Amino acid sequence: MVLSKNSIYTTITLTAVWIILRESLAVSTVVTGFVVSAGCLFLCHRLLPLPKMAHFHPFRLIMYLFYLIGQMYISGFSAIKIMLTDAHVEIVKVKTWIPGDS
């Protein structure tokens, strides 16, 4: 894999996302984020058919995001409908061998 500007920028961006998700600026967090980001980028370049993915359209990704959010709302309203109309609620007591509070 030849290092390019895009690879370096992508690794730095992924490392920054890792730091934000971990909410820590410790050296171990930064090093772990950098190593994992570089490893993921290396595997993507080795295993993904990148020339076939050259016709990627960001608009489709954004539209898919809205489609996915819509589907989540539809399934949520479907679950609410089931709970309000067809749900049968019972309390079931299950004996277990786990020690502790019963």
Secondary structure, 3 states (H helix, E strand, C coil): CCCCHHHHHHHHHHHHHHHHHHCCCCHHHHHHHHHHHHHHHHHHHHHCCHHHHHHCCHHHHHHHHHHHHHHHHHHHHHHHHHHHHCCCCCCCCCCCCCCCCC
